Amino acid sequence: MKSRFKQLMHDYFDFPRKDRNGLIILGTLVVLAAIANLIIDHLDRELDRKLQQNREASDKPNPVDKMLSSELFLFPFDPNTVSAEQLDSINLSRYIKSNILKYRSAGGRFTSPADVRRIYGMTDSIFMEIEPYLLFAANVQNEKTTSVQTSRSDKGFEQKSSFSKHKSDEKDFDTNRAVIQPVELNSADSAQLVSLRGVGPVYAVRILKYRNLLGGFHSKSQLLEVYGISEEAYNLFSDYVFSDSLKVQRLRLNFSEFGDFIRHPYFKREHVVAILNFRQKHGPFVSEEQLLSAGLVDSVSFRRLKPYITYR
């Protein structure tokens, strides 16, 4: 019985040397393939894990980005007088805005950029972004004498001027300065602006900042919108300035994004949201007048915006 079983086993499992060598090679290849498959699978999982970590890291908002949007809407402002609505447009964190308002409510007053830096929640990165736009006005001697200080980031520039012959809160006049030639507002530099009667370094800086926010002046009367320039000051130099409207930079209604619109002083947040929603639902604009006909902006806002928009 045993001999027959051994014979059967021998008949089925006894292979020539050549066949045995082939089986050994085949088995080795199978083992190597299994090992390679395990290694590749491990590498794939490791690669997926790293890619996921990179995506999570890129999606994680930077603490500074939470405080200041990359699409900041900045404009010159006095922290002592800026309203809550205007402060909200700067896109600072609610914590910092709340602390500024609380400081004022408690009777505190900002007299220099250093005072703003000491607000709870204010970081160096955020402060560096807003410092060039800080303005400060404080009574020095009496109601007729005003000292004006403006902050700039390049050299910590501080310019003070005091005058007692005018009733407005802020004057920057040099009435003896002569005007050599008319100044084109959309190409003028600070030196040309300072050459104008009634315009000093403080006003020159503010005019240039406001021009950058607008994208250019389409009318010289827009200078009255610059912080601190009264009608009395404007009348001193208005005859010696003009604006080339062809140099005005227009926002493209069909291509501009939220940040492009909101940076412009004439666009309110509700305008921007309405425009983007309309564009998403109804497709591209075919005329600027659609803003008015579709009820996206009111007639007063449309008249102000029209020189700065194009559907092309």
Backbone torsions as a table, in degrees:
resi	resn	phi	psi	omega
1	MET	NA	-46.7	179.9
2	LYS	-65.6	-36.7	-178.8
3	SER	-67.4	-36.2	178.1
4	ARG	-67.2	-39.7	178.9
5	PHE	-64.8	-42.3	178.6
6	LYS	-63.4	-36.9	179.7
7	GLN	-64.9	-43.3	178.2
8	LEU	-61.8	-45.3	178.4
9	MET	-60.7	-40.0	-179.7
10	HIS	-66.0	-41.7	-178.8
11	ASP	-64.6	-37.2	-174.9
12	TYR	-87.9	-30.6	-171.7
13	PHE	-116.0	2.7	176.2
14	ASP	-91.5	114.4	-177.5
15	PHE	-114.3	150.1	174.0
16	PRO	-62.1	161.4	-178.7
17	ARG	-56.7	-41.8	-178.4
18	LYS	-60.0	-42.9	179.7
19	ASP	-67.8	-38.6	179.4
20	ARG	-63.7	-41.2	178.0
21	ASN	-61.8	-39.2	178.3
22	GLY	-63.8	-41.3	179.3
23	LEU	-65.1	-39.3	178.9
24	ILE	-62.9	-44.8	179.5
25	ILE	-64.0	-43.7	179.9
26	LEU	-62.8	-42.4	178.5
27	GLY	-63.1	-41.2	178.3
28	THR	-61.2	-43.4	-180.0
29	LEU	-63.8	-38.6	178.7
30	VAL	-63.3	-43.4	179.3
31	VAL	-63.9	-44.8	179.8
32	LEU	-62.2	-40.4	179.0
33	ALA	-63.8	-40.1	179.4
34	ALA	-65.0	-41.8	178.7
35	ILE	-64.1	-44.3	179.1
36	ALA	-61.3	-39.2	179.1
37	ASN	-63.9	-39.8	177.8
38	LEU	-64.5	-42.2	-179.8
39	ILE	-64.3	-45.5	-179.4
40	ILE	-63.3	-41.4	179.1
41	ASP	-62.4	-40.7	177.9
42	HIS	-64.5	-42.9	179.5
43	LEU	-64.5	-38.3	178.5
44	ASP	-63.1	-44.3	179.3
45	ARG	-63.7	-39.6	179.2
46	GLU	-66.0	-40.0	178.4
47	LEU	-65.1	-43.2	177.7
48	ASP	-61.6	-39.0	-179.8
49	ARG	-64.7	-43.2	180.0
50	LYS	-67.2	-39.8	177.6
51	LEU	-62.8	-39.8	178.5
52	GLN	-64.5	-40.4	177.9
53	GLN	-63.7	-41.1	179.1
54	ASN	-64.4	-41.3	178.7
55	ARG	-63.9	-43.0	179.5
56	GLU	-64.7	-37.4	179.4
57	ALA	-68.0	-39.0	-179.9
58	SER	-72.4	-31.0	179.1
59	ASP	-79.4	-20.2	-177.8
60	LYS	-70.8	121.7	-176.8
61	PRO	-67.6	138.3	174.1
62	ASN	-67.3	140.7	179.7
63	PRO	-56.2	-35.7	179.2
64	VAL	-70.9	-36.2	179.4
65	ASP	-65.5	-30.2	176.3
66	LYS	-65.3	-33.8	-175.8
67	MET	-83.6	-40.6	-179.3
68	LEU	-126.7	119.5	178.0
69	SER	-67.0	147.9	174.8
70	SER	-67.0	-12.7	178.6
71	GLU	-110.0	53.4	-175.6
72	LEU	-64.2	143.4	171.5
73	PHE	-106.9	100.9	-177.7
74	LEU	-112.6	142.9	177.2
75	PHE	-151.6	155.1	178.5
76	PRO	-60.2	131.1	-179.7
77	PHE	-148.8	151.0	175.7
78	ASP	-98.1	115.6	-178.0
79	PRO	-62.5	-14.4	178.7
80	ASN	-83.6	-20.1	-174.6
81	THR	-126.3	-11.8	-176.7
82	VAL	-61.1	137.0	-179.1
83	SER	-79.0	164.9	179.0
84	ALA	-62.2	-37.0	179.5
85	GLU	-66.1	-43.8	178.7
86	GLN	-66.3	-39.2	179.1
87	LEU	-62.8	-35.7	179.8
88	ASP	-65.0	-29.5	-178.8
89	SER	-69.2	-17.7	-177.5
90	ILE	-79.4	-12.8	177.7
91	ASN	64.0	30.7	168.0
92	LEU	-72.0	162.3	177.3
93	SER	-65.3	152.1	178.9
94	ARG	-58.5	-33.2	-178.4
95	TYR	-63.7	-46.4	-179.4
96	ILE	-67.7	-44.0	179.6
97	LYS	-61.3	-41.3	179.6
98	SER	-63.9	-39.4	-179.6
99	ASN	-68.8	-34.7	176.5
100	ILE	-63.5	-47.1	-178.5
101	LEU	-66.9	-38.7	178.8
102	LYS	-65.4	-38.6	179.2
103	TYR	-62.0	-43.1	178.3
104	ARG	-67.3	-41.5	-179.0
105	SER	-62.6	-30.6	-179.7
106	ALA	-80.8	2.1	179.1
107	GLY	97.7	1.7	179.2
108	GLY	-72.4	156.2	-179.7
109	ARG	-140.3	136.0	178.0
110	PHE	-88.2	124.2	179.7
111	THR	-116.5	-9.1	-179.5
112	SER	-158.6	163.1	177.1
113	PRO	-57.0	-31.0	-179.9
114	ALA	-61.8	-31.9	177.8
115	ASP	-65.0	-38.6	178.9
116	VAL	-68.9	-38.9	179.8
117	ARG	-60.7	-28.9	-176.9
118	ARG	-81.2	-3.3	177.6
119	ILE	-63.0	135.7	179.2
120	TYR	-58.4	132.2	179.0
121	GLY	95.7	-14.2	-179.2
122	MET	-78.3	122.7	178.2
123	THR	-103.2	166.9	179.7
124	ASP	-60.9	-40.1	-178.0
125	SER	-64.2	-44.5	-179.9
126	ILE	-67.2	-42.5	-178.4
127	PHE	-62.2	-39.7	179.2
128	MET	-62.5	-31.2	179.9
129	GLU	-72.2	-39.9	-172.7
130	ILE	-96.2	-14.0	-174.7
131	GLU	-56.8	-42.0	-178.9
132	PRO	-63.2	-15.3	-175.3
133	TYR	-103.3	4.5	-178.7
134	LEU	-82.5	132.7	177.6
135	LEU	-125.0	145.4	-179.3
136	PHE	-136.8	133.6	176.4
137	ALA	-129.7	131.6	-179.3
138	ALA	-146.1	138.6	176.1
139	ASN	-69.2	133.5	-177.1
140	VAL	-107.8	-51.4	-177.1
141	GLN	-112.0	-55.8	177.9
142	ASN	-152.3	-175.1	-174.4
143	GLU	-65.8	-20.0	-177.6
144	LYS	-94.1	-9.3	-178.1
145	THR	-114.3	123.4	-175.1
146	THR	-125.9	141.1	176.7
147	SER	-114.4	129.6	-176.7
148	VAL	-117.5	134.1	179.9
149	GLN	-128.9	130.5	176.3
150	THR	-122.8	143.3	-175.6
151	SER	-102.9	134.5	175.8
152	ARG	-130.7	147.3	-171.9
153	SER	-82.8	-19.4	-172.0
154	ASP	-70.9	-54.6	-177.9
155	LYS	-129.1	23.4	-179.2
156	GLY	59.5	40.4	-174.6
157	PHE	-61.6	133.2	174.6
158	GLU	-132.7	122.7	-179.2
159	GLN	-119.6	124.5	179.4
160	LYS	-120.2	140.8	177.3
161	SER	-144.7	136.5	-178.0
162	SER	-130.2	132.8	179.8
163	PHE	-142.1	144.4	-176.1
164	SER	-119.7	11.2	-176.7
165	LYS	-100.3	0.0	-174.9
166	HIS	-129.4	154.8	-175.5
167	LYS	-89.9	-18.3	-176.3
168	SER	-68.8	161.0	-175.9
169	ASP	-67.4	-23.5	-171.7
170	GLU	-146.6	124.8	179.6
171	LYS	-128.5	146.8	-179.8
172	ASP	-141.8	52.6	-169.6
173	PHE	-98.8	145.9	164.2
174	ASP	-136.6	89.2	-169.4
175	THR	-71.7	-9.9	-179.4
176	ASN	-93.3	-2.7	-178.0
177	ARG	-77.0	135.1	-178.4
178	ALA	-95.4	146.4	178.2
179	VAL	-97.1	126.1	-177.4
180	ILE	-82.0	-46.7	-178.4
181	GLN	-153.0	159.2	178.9
182	PRO	-60.2	149.7	-176.2
183	VAL	-114.3	129.0	175.8
184	GLU	-86.8	119.1	-168.1
185	LEU	-66.5	-29.9	-174.3
186	ASN	-87.3	-3.0	176.7
187	SER	-128.0	-4.2	-176.2
188	ALA	-70.4	146.3	171.6
189	ASP	-101.5	180.0	-175.2
190	SER	-63.6	-33.9	-179.8
191	ALA	-65.1	-40.2	178.2
192	GLN	-66.8	-39.9	179.9
193	LEU	-66.1	-39.9	-179.8
194	VAL	-66.5	-22.7	178.6
195	SER	-70.8	-14.4	179.9
196	LEU	-76.1	143.9	176.8
197	ARG	-66.2	126.4	179.1
198	GLY	91.5	-1.3	179.5
199	VAL	-116.6	119.3	176.4
200	GLY	-110.0	-173.4	-177.6
201	PRO	-57.8	-35.6	-178.6
202	VAL	-64.6	-52.3	-179.6
203	TYR	-64.8	-36.0	-179.8
204	ALA	-60.4	-43.8	178.9
205	VAL	-62.6	-43.5	-178.0
206	ARG	-67.2	-38.6	178.8
207	ILE	-62.5	-45.3	-179.7
208	LEU	-64.9	-40.2	178.1
209	LYS	-64.4	-42.6	-178.6
210	TYR	-69.2	-36.0	177.0
211	ARG	-61.3	-40.3	179.2
212	ASN	-66.0	-38.5	178.6
213	LEU	-66.4	-41.9	-178.4
214	LEU	-71.6	-35.7	-169.3
215	GLY	95.6	12.1	-179.8
216	GLY	121.1	156.0	177.5
217	PHE	-92.8	127.3	174.9
218	HIS	-93.0	-13.7	177.7
219	SER	-146.4	140.4	-179.5
220	LYS	-67.1	-21.3	179.8
221	SER	-66.1	-16.0	177.3
222	GLN	-65.6	-14.6	176.7
223	LEU	-62.5	-23.5	177.5
224	LEU	-68.1	-15.2	178.1
225	GLU	-84.9	-12.0	179.5
226	VAL	-70.9	134.3	-175.7
227	TYR	-55.0	123.7	173.8
228	GLY	93.7	-16.6	-179.2
229	ILE	-83.2	111.0	-179.9
230	SER	-86.7	169.7	177.6
231	GLU	-63.2	-34.2	178.3
232	GLU	-63.6	-43.6	177.4
233	ALA	-66.9	-41.8	-179.2
234	TYR	-59.7	-40.3	-178.0
235	ASN	-64.9	-21.4	180.0
236	LEU	-69.8	-30.5	-175.1
237	PHE	-125.7	-1.1	-173.7
238	SER	-60.9	-29.7	-179.8
239	ASP	-74.3	-8.6	-174.3
240	TYR	-115.7	14.2	176.8
241	VAL	-129.5	154.5	174.4
242	PHE	-151.9	163.3	-179.5
243	SER	-124.5	136.3	174.6
244	ASP	-94.0	102.5	-175.0
245	SER	-65.8	-18.4	178.3
246	LEU	-67.9	-18.2	-179.4
247	LYS	-90.2	-1.7	179.6
248	VAL	-70.6	132.1	177.8
249	GLN	-87.8	123.2	-176.6
250	ARG	-99.7	146.4	175.0
251	LEU	-86.1	134.2	-178.6
252	ARG	-88.7	113.7	-175.3
253	LEU	-58.6	-31.7	-174.6
254	ASN	-91.6	-6.0	-175.9
255	PHE	-131.0	-22.5	-178.3
256	SER	-68.7	147.9	-179.6
257	GLU	-103.0	179.0	-176.2
258	PHE	-53.9	-46.6	-177.8
259	GLY	-64.2	-35.4	178.8
260	ASP	-63.5	-42.6	-178.6
261	PHE	-71.2	-47.1	-169.4
262	ILE	-69.9	-21.5	177.6
263	ARG	-70.6	-21.8	-177.6
264	HIS	-77.5	132.3	-176.7
265	PRO	-59.8	-24.8	-175.4
266	TYR	-87.6	-14.6	-178.8
267	PHE	-90.8	123.1	173.2
268	LYS	-89.1	158.6	-178.1
269	ARG	-58.5	-40.1	-179.8
270	GLU	-66.9	-30.3	175.7
271	HIS	-63.6	-47.8	-176.1
272	VAL	-62.7	-45.9	179.8
273	VAL	-60.8	-43.2	-179.9
274	ALA	-63.9	-40.6	180.0
275	ILE	-64.4	-46.6	-178.1
276	LEU	-66.8	-38.3	177.6
277	ASN	-66.2	-41.8	179.1
278	PHE	-62.5	-44.3	-178.8
279	ARG	-63.8	-36.0	179.6
280	GLN	-71.2	-36.8	-176.2
281	LYS	-84.1	-38.3	-171.4
282	HIS	-112.7	-0.5	178.9
283	GLY	87.3	-169.0	-173.7
284	PRO	-67.3	153.3	174.8
285	PHE	-73.9	146.2	177.8
286	VAL	-111.0	-5.0	174.9
287	SER	-164.2	156.6	177.4
288	GLU	-66.7	-30.8	-176.8
289	GLU	-64.8	-15.0	177.9
290	GLN	-61.9	-28.3	177.5
291	LEU	-58.4	-39.1	-178.7
292	LEU	-81.9	-45.9	-176.1
293	SER	-66.7	-29.7	179.5
294	ALA	-88.6	0.5	177.9
295	GLY	72.5	24.3	-179.3
296	LEU	-77.6	-29.2	176.5
297	VAL	-139.0	159.5	176.4
298	ASP	-83.7	169.2	-174.1
299	SER	-63.7	-37.3	179.7
300	VAL	-65.7	-46.2	178.9
301	SER	-64.4	-36.7	-178.9
302	PHE	-64.0	-40.6	179.4
303	ARG	-62.8	-35.7	179.2
304	ARG	-74.5	-35.4	-175.2
305	LEU	-80.7	-28.8	-169.6
306	LYS	-52.7	-42.7	179.2
307	PRO	-64.9	-11.4	-173.9
308	TYR	-113.6	10.8	-178.2
309	ILE	-130.4	154.7	174.1
310	THR	-151.6	145.0	178.7
311	TYR	-90.7	-7.2	-176.0
312	ARG	-78.9	NA	NA
